[in-house]
Amino acid sequence: MSRWKRGTLITLTLVLLAGAGFAIPTIWGKPWSIDHFFSRVFVRFALRHPMMLSGMRLLEPMGLTFHNDDLDDFSPEFQAMEADWLEGELDTLRRWDRASLDPDTALSYDILEWFLADQAAGNRWPDHNYPVNQLGGLQSGLPDFMINTHYLESEEDAEDYVARVGQFERSFAQVTRGLVRREEKGIVPPRFVIDHVIEEMRGLIEPPTEEMVLYTHFTETIAEIEGLGRDRQEELAAELREEVEGSVVPAYERLIAFFERQREIATTDDGVWKLPDGAEFYAWTLRHHTTTDLTPDQIHRIGLSEVERIQAEMRRILAAEGYPTDDLAATMNGLNEEARFLYPDSDDGRAAIIADFQAIIDEVDAGIDPLFDVQPESGATVKRVPEFRQATAPGAYYDAPPFDGSKPGTFYINLRDVKEVPKFGMRTLAYHEAIPGHHFQIAVAQELQGVPFFRRIIPFTSYSEGWALYAEQLAAENGFQEDPYDRLGYLTAQLFRAVRLVVDTGIHSRRWTREAAIEYMLANTGMPAGDVVAEIERYIVNPGQACAYMVGQLQILKLRTLAQQALGPESDLAAFHDVVLTHGAVPLEILERLVDEWIAEQRSG
């Protein structure tokens, strides 16, 4: 596409997104109002992130697809530019007099200010992360994006696919420059991270081209495109083959060589305490993820207390079912191995897991009405984590539906080992990832009307993960887990999140080794060893994130209790859920204010 054509389309997009009557002063001058500023923040960010635009599918219904042949900029120079832009937007926001705003606009102001100020605070540590790791990064993220996000429904889509794959080499070079800069500062991933990503990358490029997932997905999918002739399909496949062999594979080979060299200087010190200003950085990550001022020591103590409480209830259930309770971990390990709780280790067994998850979701969806006045219009489906990602991917995760409604929300389940999916834990996992958990919260936010667009997509970990954990408890409280083993599965999941508080703070604040954290989790959960290792390694590369789940859940439960105490135990639970869900994601301190205001309105009315 010519530079002129792309620039013209971008200008048209600004007009369409920001509103034709206000586009020019909103985008290029000082915004006429704070509402126009809210629009500008989103538009300017989105247009610099074509991959995000492709995922949201806001422009495609308007016939705009110019972004679908491009990848994001992963360079350190772009990262610095983003940081400067963000701080500039924060300064602009603070020029408005908040006291003069109406309540709804003031709420939008507060949410955006919290988000931008938090990001600006994090700009102090631009390199305190590992952008290529066993959980994510472009080495797995780009293939995953091409397979699960990039649409292949037309010849243009196919041409854009080839164009995007042709940019992998540039993207790898951009990320490598950032890795070199980190190494110069003494920031090198732990050795286990390097081992994982080398193995993963080799697995992606070792097969012949016609068996590589980027190629097979493309050729199989374009064969179904109506009107795309066989000759054109072969031409496109040949173009893709040339890109894969000429640029993608060499890019992976260069990144593998980089990490093979870096492995020689990597260490086994795993916590962020080892990084420059590591303690201050970890304090920021905890505030960033939990949206609270809880210290590492406070979170550690909450975790220890919750572990003790949850284990006590698990022991009561196990004793009632005739199991020994002296060594809880050993008993749960044994339970995980019982044939009655496992699916066959076969294709049929994995298909049954997916079907049974879907049945659980459909059942709760049909019975949840009394608890919610507001529910999402989009549905939720279950898919398997792509096999090329499953070795180091989480056990499950959720992807939101695109804004054009072309796909439902998707709950991905990792089926690398059927023993990781015992039947007694399936209900809780489905409630967490789909209904009434992530799918309800995220899809309801996306469907909000009358709010600035950023509030439909802005992320706050403690809110979203806290809601999903609260959803597990809500389902358990309302008759969806009456079997004692399902209840045990629910408690196992709760214990898992409590242990996270202990080990995350242990690793990053108390200087626990990876091995010590693994030992603690094994001794206190009864989780399979492979799951435990994967989880501990996750916390090492994503510090603080695992603490958000239970901190968020406990805050929502605290607010529910306050409402019940103020309004009576029979107060309208659905109305409480409306307050929590219908403002979009918010920091916990703002959520508390919203609930307090709602309680006051209920009491005065």
KEDREN-274925 format. One record per residue (C-alpha): x, y, z; residue number from 0; residue in one letter. Coordinates in Angstrom, 2 decimals. Example, Ala and Ser with C-alpha at 12.3 -4.5 7.8 and 13.67 -1.06 7.14 Angstrom:
! residues 2
c1  c2  c3  vexvo  tormar
12.30  -4.50  7.80  0  A
13.67  -1.06  7.14  1  S
! end
This chain:
! residues 605
c1  c2  c3  vexvo  tormar
0.00  0.00  0.00  0  M
1.32  3.46  -0.89  1  S
2.23  5.90  1.86  2  R
-0.37  8.35  0.51  3  W
-3.15  5.77  0.54  4  K
-2.30  4.59  4.04  5  R
-2.18  8.17  5.31  6  G
-5.55  8.92  3.72  7  T
-7.10  5.86  5.34  8  L
-5.66  6.75  8.72  9  I
-7.13  10.24  8.43  10  T
-10.51  8.75  7.52  11  L
-10.26  6.41  10.48  12  T
-9.63  9.31  12.84  13  L
-12.77  10.96  11.57  14  V
-14.86  7.83  11.94  15  L
-13.57  6.92  15.39  16  L
-13.51  10.35  16.94  17  A
-16.69  11.67  15.32  18  G
-16.79  13.64  12.10  19  A
-17.83  16.89  13.72  20  G
-14.94  17.03  16.16  21  F
-12.16  14.94  14.65  22  A
-9.66  17.64  13.70  23  I
-9.65  19.64  16.97  24  P
-9.81  16.42  18.96  25  T
-6.87  14.74  17.26  26  I
-4.55  17.52  16.17  27  W
-5.29  20.45  18.47  28  G
-6.33  20.99  22.04  29  K
-9.52  18.99  22.65  30  P
-12.65  21.11  22.91  31  W
-13.93  19.04  25.83  32  S
-12.77  16.27  28.09  33  I
-15.05  13.83  26.24  34  D
-13.11  14.56  23.06  35  H
-9.88  14.05  24.98  36  F
-11.11  10.64  26.14  37  F
-11.73  9.73  22.49  38  S
-8.33  11.02  21.44  39  R
-6.46  8.93  24.01  40  V
-7.96  5.75  22.64  41  F
-7.72  6.67  18.95  42  V
-4.08  7.74  19.11  43  R
-3.10  4.62  21.01  44  F
-5.09  2.23  18.82  45  A
-3.72  3.56  15.54  46  L
-0.18  2.80  16.71  47  R
-1.16  -0.81  17.50  48  H
-2.48  -2.51  14.38  49  P
-2.54  -5.91  16.05  50  M
-4.90  -4.59  18.71  51  M
-7.13  -3.11  16.02  52  L
-7.25  -6.47  14.24  53  S
-8.26  -8.19  17.46  54  G
-11.02  -5.72  18.30  55  M
-12.41  -5.54  14.72  56  R
-13.84  -2.06  15.16  57  L
-12.88  -0.86  11.67  58  L
-13.69  -3.89  9.54  59  E
-17.48  -3.34  9.65  60  P
-16.78  0.12  8.15  61  M
-14.76  -1.43  5.32  62  G
-11.40  -0.32  6.74  63  L
-8.71  -3.00  6.70  64  T
-5.50  -1.02  6.13  65  F
-4.11  -2.12  9.51  66  H
-4.45  -5.84  8.83  67  N
-1.19  -6.11  6.88  68  D
0.97  -4.65  9.63  69  D
2.45  -5.72  12.97  70  L
3.09  -3.60  16.05  71  D
6.40  -1.85  16.63  72  D
8.37  -3.79  19.25  73  F
11.47  -1.59  19.25  74  S
12.94  0.11  22.33  75  P
12.65  3.41  20.46  76  E
8.90  2.94  20.11  77  F
8.69  1.96  23.78  78  Q
10.36  5.24  24.75  79  A
8.04  7.18  22.47  80  M
5.01  5.51  24.06  81  E
6.26  6.44  27.52  82  A
6.67  10.09  26.54  83  D
3.24  10.16  24.89  84  W
1.60  8.61  27.93  85  L
3.08  11.16  30.32  86  E
1.98  13.94  27.98  87  G
-1.59  12.64  27.98  88  E
-1.54  12.48  31.77  89  L
-0.42  16.13  31.94  90  D
-3.21  17.10  29.53  91  T
-5.84  15.25  31.56  92  L
-4.80  17.00  34.76  93  R
-5.39  20.41  33.18  94  R
-9.12  19.89  33.53  95  W
-10.82  20.95  36.76  96  D
-12.20  17.67  38.07  97  R
-14.51  19.47  40.49  98  A
-16.38  21.01  37.55  99  S
-17.20  17.64  35.95  100  L
-20.50  15.80  36.25  101  D
-20.36  12.53  38.27  102  P
-20.11  10.18  35.27  103  D
-17.39  12.22  33.62  104  T
-15.54  12.58  36.92  105  A
-15.56  8.78  37.21  106  L
-14.04  8.48  33.73  107  S
-11.45  11.08  34.75  108  Y
-10.54  9.13  37.89  109  D
-10.22  5.79  36.07  110  I
-8.05  7.20  33.30  111  L
-5.91  9.22  35.70  112  E
-5.27  6.16  37.86  113  W
-4.32  4.12  34.81  114  F
-2.05  6.74  33.23  115  L
-0.37  7.64  36.53  116  A
0.30  3.99  37.23  117  D
1.82  3.49  33.79  118  Q
3.89  6.66  34.17  119  A
5.24  5.40  37.49  120  A
6.25  2.17  35.77  121  G
8.21  4.09  33.15  122  N
11.01  4.26  35.71  123  R
11.77  0.61  34.90  124  W
11.32  0.18  31.13  125  P
13.63  -2.83  30.96  126  D
12.69  -4.69  34.16  127  H
11.01  -7.54  32.32  128  N
11.77  -10.47  30.06  129  Y
9.99  -9.79  26.74  130  P
10.79  -13.28  25.47  131  V
9.78  -15.88  28.01  132  N
8.11  -19.25  28.35  133  Q
4.64  -17.71  28.79  134  L
4.68  -15.25  25.94  135  G
6.62  -12.92  23.73  136  G
6.73  -12.61  20.00  137  L
8.38  -16.03  19.50  138  Q
5.03  -17.67  20.36  139  S
2.76  -14.63  20.35  140  G
3.17  -13.80  16.67  141  L
2.29  -17.31  15.42  142  P
-0.58  -17.43  17.91  143  D
-1.83  -14.05  16.67  144  F
-1.72  -15.17  13.04  145  M
-3.64  -18.35  13.81  146  I
-6.21  -17.17  16.35  147  N
-6.67  -13.46  15.63  148  T
-5.86  -12.71  11.99  149  H
-8.97  -13.46  9.91  150  Y
-8.72  -15.49  6.72  151  L
-12.05  -14.98  4.99  152  E
-11.07  -13.28  1.72  153  S
-8.24  -12.98  -0.77  154  E
-7.26  -9.66  0.82  155  E
-7.06  -11.36  4.22  156  D
-4.75  -13.98  2.73  157  A
-2.53  -11.32  1.16  158  E
-2.39  -9.49  4.49  159  D
-1.42  -12.74  6.23  160  Y
1.55  -13.17  3.92  161  V
2.51  -9.52  4.42  162  A
2.40  -9.85  8.19  163  R
4.45  -13.04  8.21  164  V
6.96  -11.18  6.07  165  G
7.40  -8.70  8.94  166  Q
8.38  -11.31  11.53  167  F
12.05  -10.70  10.75  168  E
11.73  -6.96  11.45  169  R
9.84  -7.64  14.69  170  S
12.46  -10.12  15.90  171  F
15.21  -7.60  15.20  172  A
13.32  -4.92  17.16  173  Q
12.91  -7.17  20.19  174  V
16.52  -8.29  20.01  175  T
17.67  -4.66  20.27  176  R
15.71  -4.41  23.49  177  G
17.24  -7.64  24.78  178  L
20.73  -6.30  24.09  179  V
19.91  -3.10  25.96  180  R
18.71  -5.11  28.94  181  R
21.86  -7.20  28.96  182  E
23.93  -4.02  29.05  183  E
22.07  -3.13  32.25  184  K
22.65  -6.57  33.73  185  G
19.07  -7.73  33.11  186  I
19.23  -11.28  31.78  187  V
16.48  -13.90  32.13  188  P
17.00  -16.76  34.56  189  P
18.54  -19.78  32.89  190  R
15.36  -21.86  32.97  191  F
13.56  -19.17  30.93  192  V
16.24  -19.31  28.26  193  I
16.12  -23.10  28.15  194  D
12.34  -23.05  27.66  195  H
12.30  -20.48  24.88  196  V
15.15  -22.13  22.98  197  I
13.31  -25.44  23.07  198  E
10.06  -23.78  22.03  199  E
11.61  -21.94  19.09  200  M
13.43  -25.02  17.85  201  R
10.15  -26.91  17.94  202  G
8.49  -24.26  15.81  203  L
11.07  -24.25  13.00  204  I
12.35  -27.84  12.96  205  E
9.51  -29.27  10.83  206  P
9.67  -28.84  7.06  207  P
7.82  -25.76  5.84  208  T
4.73  -27.67  4.69  209  E
4.32  -28.98  8.25  210  E
4.95  -25.70  10.10  211  M
1.87  -24.36  11.84  212  V
2.08  -20.95  10.13  213  L
1.94  -22.70  6.76  214  Y
-0.56  -25.48  7.43  215  T
-3.05  -23.12  9.07  216  H
-2.85  -20.80  6.07  217  F
-3.17  -23.40  3.32  218  T
-5.97  -25.30  5.04  219  E
-7.97  -22.14  5.76  220  T
-7.66  -20.39  2.39  221  I
-8.88  -23.59  0.72  222  A
-12.28  -22.75  2.24  223  E
-12.42  -19.15  0.97  224  I
-15.28  -18.86  -1.47  225  E
-14.24  -17.70  -4.92  226  G
-10.51  -18.09  -4.34  227  L
-9.33  -20.28  -7.18  228  G
-6.85  -23.09  -6.88  229  R
-4.20  -21.27  -8.92  230  D
-4.38  -18.20  -6.65  231  R
-4.23  -20.40  -3.58  232  Q
-1.02  -21.98  -4.86  233  E
0.46  -18.56  -5.65  234  E
-0.28  -17.32  -2.13  235  L
1.09  -20.53  -0.60  236  A
4.29  -20.10  -2.61  237  A
4.61  -16.49  -1.44  238  E
4.15  -17.60  2.17  239  L
6.69  -20.40  1.77  240  R
9.21  -17.86  0.48  241  E
8.64  -15.61  3.50  242  E
8.85  -18.50  5.97  243  V
12.01  -19.97  4.53  244  E
13.70  -16.69  3.60  245  G
12.98  -14.57  6.66  246  S
10.96  -16.28  9.43  247  V
13.19  -19.31  9.96  248  V
16.42  -17.23  9.83  249  P
14.89  -14.79  12.34  250  A
14.18  -17.64  14.75  251  Y
17.66  -19.04  14.19  252  E
19.25  -15.70  15.04  253  R
17.18  -15.36  18.21  254  L
18.06  -18.92  19.23  255  I
21.75  -18.13  18.72  256  A
21.36  -14.98  20.80  257  F
19.89  -16.92  23.71  258  F
22.42  -19.72  23.41  259  E
25.11  -17.11  23.94  260  R
23.18  -15.37  26.69  261  Q
22.64  -18.67  28.50  262  R
26.33  -18.70  29.35  263  E
25.95  -15.56  31.46  264  I
22.50  -16.33  32.91  265  A
22.13  -17.18  36.60  266  T
19.65  -19.05  38.76  267  T
18.77  -16.01  40.90  268  D
15.11  -15.72  40.02  269  D
13.48  -12.88  41.97  270  G
13.32  -9.26  40.85  271  V
15.21  -8.32  44.00  272  W
18.34  -8.99  41.92  273  K
17.51  -6.20  39.45  274  L
18.53  -2.55  39.90  275  P
16.13  -0.96  42.42  276  D
14.46  -4.36  42.62  277  G
12.56  -3.72  45.87  278  A
11.04  -0.48  44.56  279  E
10.18  -2.17  41.28  280  F
8.38  -5.03  43.03  281  Y
6.41  -2.59  45.16  282  A
5.24  -0.94  41.95  283  W
4.29  -4.26  40.35  284  T
2.15  -5.10  43.38  285  L
0.37  -1.75  43.22  286  R
0.04  -2.07  39.45  287  H
-1.59  -5.50  39.64  288  H
-3.55  -5.27  42.91  289  T
-4.42  -1.54  42.65  290  T
-3.82  -1.35  46.40  291  T
-1.02  -0.14  48.66  292  D
-0.56  -3.53  50.31  293  L
3.09  -4.27  51.04  294  T
4.82  -7.55  50.23  295  P
4.77  -8.48  53.93  296  D
1.05  -7.77  54.24  297  Q
0.24  -9.85  51.18  298  I
2.48  -12.66  52.43  299  H
0.62  -12.75  55.76  300  R
-2.79  -12.71  54.05  301  I
-1.66  -15.68  52.00  302  G
-0.52  -17.68  55.01  303  L
-3.82  -17.02  56.80  304  S
-5.92  -18.01  53.79  305  E
-3.89  -21.17  53.23  306  V
-4.60  -22.28  56.79  307  E
-8.33  -21.48  56.54  308  R
-8.89  -23.24  53.21  309  I
-6.87  -26.32  54.14  310  Q
-8.99  -26.75  57.27  311  A
-12.20  -26.97  55.20  312  E
-10.58  -29.33  52.71  313  M
-9.59  -31.64  55.54  314  R
-13.19  -31.70  56.80  315  R
-14.49  -32.77  53.40  316  I
-11.77  -35.39  52.92  317  L
-12.40  -36.83  56.37  318  A
-16.13  -37.08  55.63  319  A
-15.34  -38.97  52.43  320  E
-13.01  -41.37  54.23  321  G
-9.63  -40.00  53.17  322  Y
-6.64  -39.43  55.49  323  P
-5.98  -35.77  56.27  324  T
-2.62  -35.71  58.02  325  D
-0.75  -35.07  54.76  326  D
-3.15  -33.00  52.71  327  L
-0.83  -32.74  49.72  328  A
-0.31  -36.50  49.54  329  A
-4.05  -37.15  49.76  330  T
-4.81  -34.64  47.00  331  M
-2.06  -36.12  44.84  332  N
-3.70  -39.49  45.23  333  G
-7.10  -38.06  44.40  334  L
-5.70  -36.54  41.23  335  N
-4.59  -40.01  40.12  336  E
-7.91  -41.81  40.68  337  E
-9.26  -43.18  37.41  338  A
-12.84  -42.05  38.14  339  R
-11.70  -38.41  38.02  340  F
-9.65  -38.67  34.82  341  L
-10.37  -38.75  31.11  342  Y
-8.70  -41.17  28.70  343  P
-5.33  -39.95  27.43  344  D
-6.50  -39.95  23.82  345  S
-8.07  -37.75  21.16  346  D
-11.50  -38.98  22.24  347  D
-10.71  -38.17  25.86  348  G
-9.65  -34.65  24.97  349  R
-12.74  -34.13  22.83  350  A
-14.85  -35.25  25.80  351  A
-13.13  -32.71  28.05  352  I
-14.02  -29.88  25.68  353  I
-17.61  -31.12  25.31  354  A
-18.06  -31.44  29.06  355  D
-16.65  -27.95  29.67  356  F
-19.14  -26.58  27.15  357  Q
-21.97  -28.42  28.89  358  A
-20.97  -26.92  32.25  359  I
-20.92  -23.43  30.74  360  I
-24.29  -23.91  29.06  361  D
-25.79  -25.20  32.31  362  E
-24.64  -22.28  34.44  363  V
-25.59  -19.82  31.71  364  D
-29.15  -21.15  31.78  365  A
-29.42  -21.00  35.58  366  G
-27.64  -17.78  36.52  367  I
-30.47  -15.31  35.74  368  D
-31.56  -14.66  39.36  369  P
-28.07  -13.39  40.20  370  L
-27.67  -10.89  37.37  371  F
-29.82  -8.17  35.88  372  D
-27.17  -7.37  33.27  373  V
-25.66  -10.15  31.18  374  Q
-23.59  -10.10  27.99  375  P
-25.21  -10.65  24.63  376  E
-22.27  -12.64  23.27  377  S
-21.85  -16.29  24.14  378  G
-18.86  -18.31  25.32  379  A
-17.25  -21.33  23.71  380  T
-14.41  -23.74  24.59  381  V
-11.34  -24.52  22.49  382  K
-8.07  -26.31  23.00  383  R
-4.88  -24.28  23.51  384  V
-2.96  -24.59  20.21  385  P
-0.64  -27.55  20.45  386  E
2.44  -25.56  19.46  387  F
1.89  -23.38  22.58  388  R
0.70  -25.92  25.10  389  Q
4.05  -26.97  26.59  390  A
4.58  -23.67  28.41  391  T
1.12  -22.05  28.17  392  A
-1.10  -21.64  31.25  393  P
-3.62  -24.32  32.10  394  G
-6.44  -22.14  30.83  395  A
-7.14  -18.61  29.65  396  Y
-9.90  -16.51  28.09  397  Y
-10.02  -14.42  24.92  398  D
-12.71  -11.76  24.62  399  A
-15.05  -11.63  21.63  400  P
-14.23  -9.07  18.93  401  P
-16.41  -5.97  18.84  402  F
-18.03  -6.88  15.54  403  D
-19.61  -9.97  17.13  404  G
-18.03  -12.29  14.58  405  S
-16.79  -14.70  17.25  406  K
-17.89  -15.58  20.79  407  P
-15.72  -15.25  23.85  408  G
-13.34  -18.20  23.99  409  T
-12.19  -20.25  26.97  410  F
-8.96  -22.03  26.02  411  Y
-8.12  -25.21  27.94  412  I
-4.61  -26.70  27.88  413  N
-4.82  -30.41  27.08  414  L
-1.12  -31.27  27.06  415  R
-1.80  -33.76  29.88  416  D
-5.29  -34.98  30.76  417  V
-4.15  -35.50  34.36  418  K
-4.01  -31.72  34.67  419  E
-7.80  -31.61  34.15  420  V
-9.37  -33.75  36.90  421  P
-13.16  -33.85  36.67  422  K
-13.73  -32.45  40.15  423  F
-11.95  -29.21  39.21  424  G
-13.71  -28.56  35.91  425  M
-16.74  -26.69  37.20  426  R
-14.70  -24.14  39.09  427  T
-12.37  -23.59  36.12  428  L
-15.32  -23.08  33.77  429  A
-16.96  -20.60  36.12  430  Y
-13.69  -18.69  36.42  431  H
-12.81  -18.45  32.74  432  E
-16.28  -18.20  31.22  433  A
-19.61  -17.80  33.04  434  I
-20.05  -15.96  35.37  435  P
-16.33  -15.14  35.45  436  G
-14.13  -13.55  32.80  437  H
-16.68  -13.78  30.00  438  H
-19.38  -12.01  32.00  439  F
-17.09  -9.26  33.23  440  Q
-15.21  -8.58  29.99  441  I
-18.12  -8.98  27.57  442  A
-20.42  -6.82  29.72  443  V
-17.74  -4.12  29.76  444  A
-17.30  -4.32  25.98  445  Q
-21.05  -3.89  25.49  446  E
-21.38  -0.82  27.73  447  L
-23.04  2.19  26.13  448  Q
-22.73  5.86  26.97  449  G
-19.19  5.66  28.36  450  V
-15.85  6.65  26.79  451  P
-14.53  3.78  24.72  452  F
-11.43  3.34  26.86  453  F
-13.66  2.22  29.74  454  R
-14.86  -0.72  27.66  455  R
-11.35  -2.13  27.30  456  I
-9.10  -0.75  30.05  457  I
-7.44  -3.51  32.12  458  P
-7.03  -3.73  35.91  459  F
-5.75  -7.15  36.96  460  T
-7.13  -7.19  40.51  461  S
-10.59  -6.23  39.30  462  Y
-10.83  -8.73  36.43  463  S
-9.11  -11.65  38.17  464  E
-10.75  -10.79  41.48  465  G
-14.14  -10.96  39.77  466  W
-13.31  -14.31  38.18  467  A
-12.28  -15.73  41.55  468  L
-15.40  -14.25  43.14  469  Y
-17.44  -15.89  40.36  470  A
-16.11  -19.29  41.43  471  E
-17.42  -18.67  44.94  472  Q
-20.71  -17.24  43.68  473  L
-21.41  -20.39  41.67  474  A
-20.45  -22.57  44.63  475  A
-22.80  -20.61  46.90  476  E
-25.75  -20.96  44.56  477  N
-26.14  -24.68  44.00  478  G
-23.82  -25.33  41.08  479  F
-21.29  -27.37  43.10  480  Q
-23.30  -29.55  45.46  481  E
-21.17  -32.68  44.98  482  D
-18.52  -32.82  47.75  483  P
-15.78  -33.49  45.22  484  Y
-16.80  -30.46  43.17  485  D
-16.63  -28.49  46.41  486  R
-13.17  -29.92  46.95  487  L
-12.24  -28.77  43.46  488  G
-13.45  -25.28  44.29  489  Y
-11.39  -25.22  47.49  490  L
-8.36  -26.55  45.63  491  T
-8.59  -23.59  43.27  492  A
-8.98  -21.19  46.20  493  Q
-5.98  -22.74  47.94  494  L
-3.97  -22.40  44.75  495  F
-4.61  -18.63  44.72  496  R
-3.80  -18.28  48.42  497  A
-0.50  -20.11  47.96  498  V
0.29  -17.69  45.13  499  R
0.32  -14.81  47.60  500  L
2.91  -16.63  49.67  501  V
5.24  -17.77  46.90  502  V
5.13  -14.61  44.75  503  D
6.15  -12.43  47.68  504  T
8.52  -15.14  48.84  505  G
10.38  -15.17  45.53  506  I
10.51  -11.45  44.84  507  H
10.71  -9.94  48.32  508  S
12.02  -12.63  50.66  509  R
14.56  -14.01  48.16  510  R
13.19  -17.52  48.02  511  W
14.82  -19.68  45.39  512  T
12.80  -21.22  42.61  513  R
13.28  -24.58  44.29  514  E
12.06  -23.33  47.69  515  A
8.92  -21.90  46.10  516  A
8.26  -25.15  44.26  517  I
8.71  -27.09  47.49  518  E
6.23  -24.87  49.36  519  Y
3.57  -25.17  46.67  520  M
4.01  -28.94  46.38  521  L
3.78  -29.37  50.14  522  A
0.66  -27.23  50.52  523  N
-1.51  -27.94  47.48  524  T
-1.12  -31.48  46.24  525  G
-0.94  -30.15  42.69  526  M
0.93  -32.26  40.12  527  P
4.64  -31.47  40.07  528  A
4.59  -30.35  36.45  529  G
1.82  -27.83  37.18  530  D
3.68  -26.50  40.19  531  V
6.91  -25.95  38.27  532  V
5.06  -24.17  35.46  533  A
3.26  -21.94  37.96  534  E
6.34  -20.95  39.92  535  I
8.17  -20.17  36.70  536  E
5.19  -18.04  35.66  537  R
5.43  -15.94  38.83  538  Y
9.14  -15.44  38.29  539  I
8.67  -13.84  34.85  540  V
5.47  -11.96  35.76  541  N
6.03  -10.63  39.29  542  P
3.04  -9.46  41.29  543  G
0.37  -10.56  38.81  544  Q
-0.51  -13.72  40.72  545  A
-1.24  -11.67  43.84  546  C
-4.07  -9.80  42.16  547  A
-6.54  -12.72  42.13  548  Y
-7.20  -13.23  45.81  549  M
-6.63  -9.59  46.74  550  V
-9.37  -8.66  44.28  551  G
-11.71  -11.42  45.40  552  Q
-11.35  -10.54  49.07  553  L
-12.13  -6.89  48.31  554  Q
-15.29  -7.76  46.36  555  I
-16.41  -10.06  49.18  556  L
-15.70  -7.32  51.72  557  K
-17.84  -4.88  49.73  558  L
-20.65  -7.42  49.42  559  R
-20.61  -7.94  53.18  560  T
-20.71  -4.18  53.76  561  L
-23.73  -3.92  51.48  562  A
-25.52  -6.77  53.22  563  Q
-24.82  -5.26  56.64  564  Q
-26.07  -1.86  55.54  565  A
-29.08  -3.00  53.50  566  L
-29.95  -6.29  55.18  567  G
-28.92  -9.88  54.45  568  P
-31.68  -10.20  51.83  569  E
-30.45  -7.17  49.89  570  S
-30.59  -7.40  46.11  571  D
-27.52  -9.39  45.09  572  L
-28.19  -8.82  41.39  573  A
-28.19  -5.07  41.98  574  A
-24.84  -5.36  43.79  575  F
-23.44  -7.26  40.82  576  H
-24.71  -4.53  38.51  577  D
-22.72  -1.96  40.48  578  V
-19.59  -4.08  40.26  579  V
-19.89  -4.93  36.55  580  L
-21.51  -2.02  34.76  581  T
-18.80  0.60  35.11  582  H
-16.13  -1.42  33.31  583  G
-12.90  -2.42  34.99  584  A
-11.82  -0.07  37.78  585  V
-9.11  0.07  40.46  586  P
-10.26  -1.47  43.73  587  L
-10.24  1.85  45.57  588  E
-12.65  3.29  43.00  589  I
-14.82  0.17  43.18  590  L
-15.13  0.68  46.93  591  E
-16.27  4.24  46.36  592  R
-18.88  3.13  43.81  593  L
-20.32  0.57  46.20  594  V
-20.37  3.08  49.07  595  D
-22.27  5.55  46.88  596  E
-24.75  2.84  45.84  597  W
-25.35  1.83  49.45  598  I
-26.00  5.46  50.38  599  A
-28.47  5.80  47.50  600  E
-30.29  2.64  48.53  601  Q
-30.58  3.76  52.12  602  R
-31.80  7.22  51.21  603  S
-34.32  5.91  48.70  604  G
! end
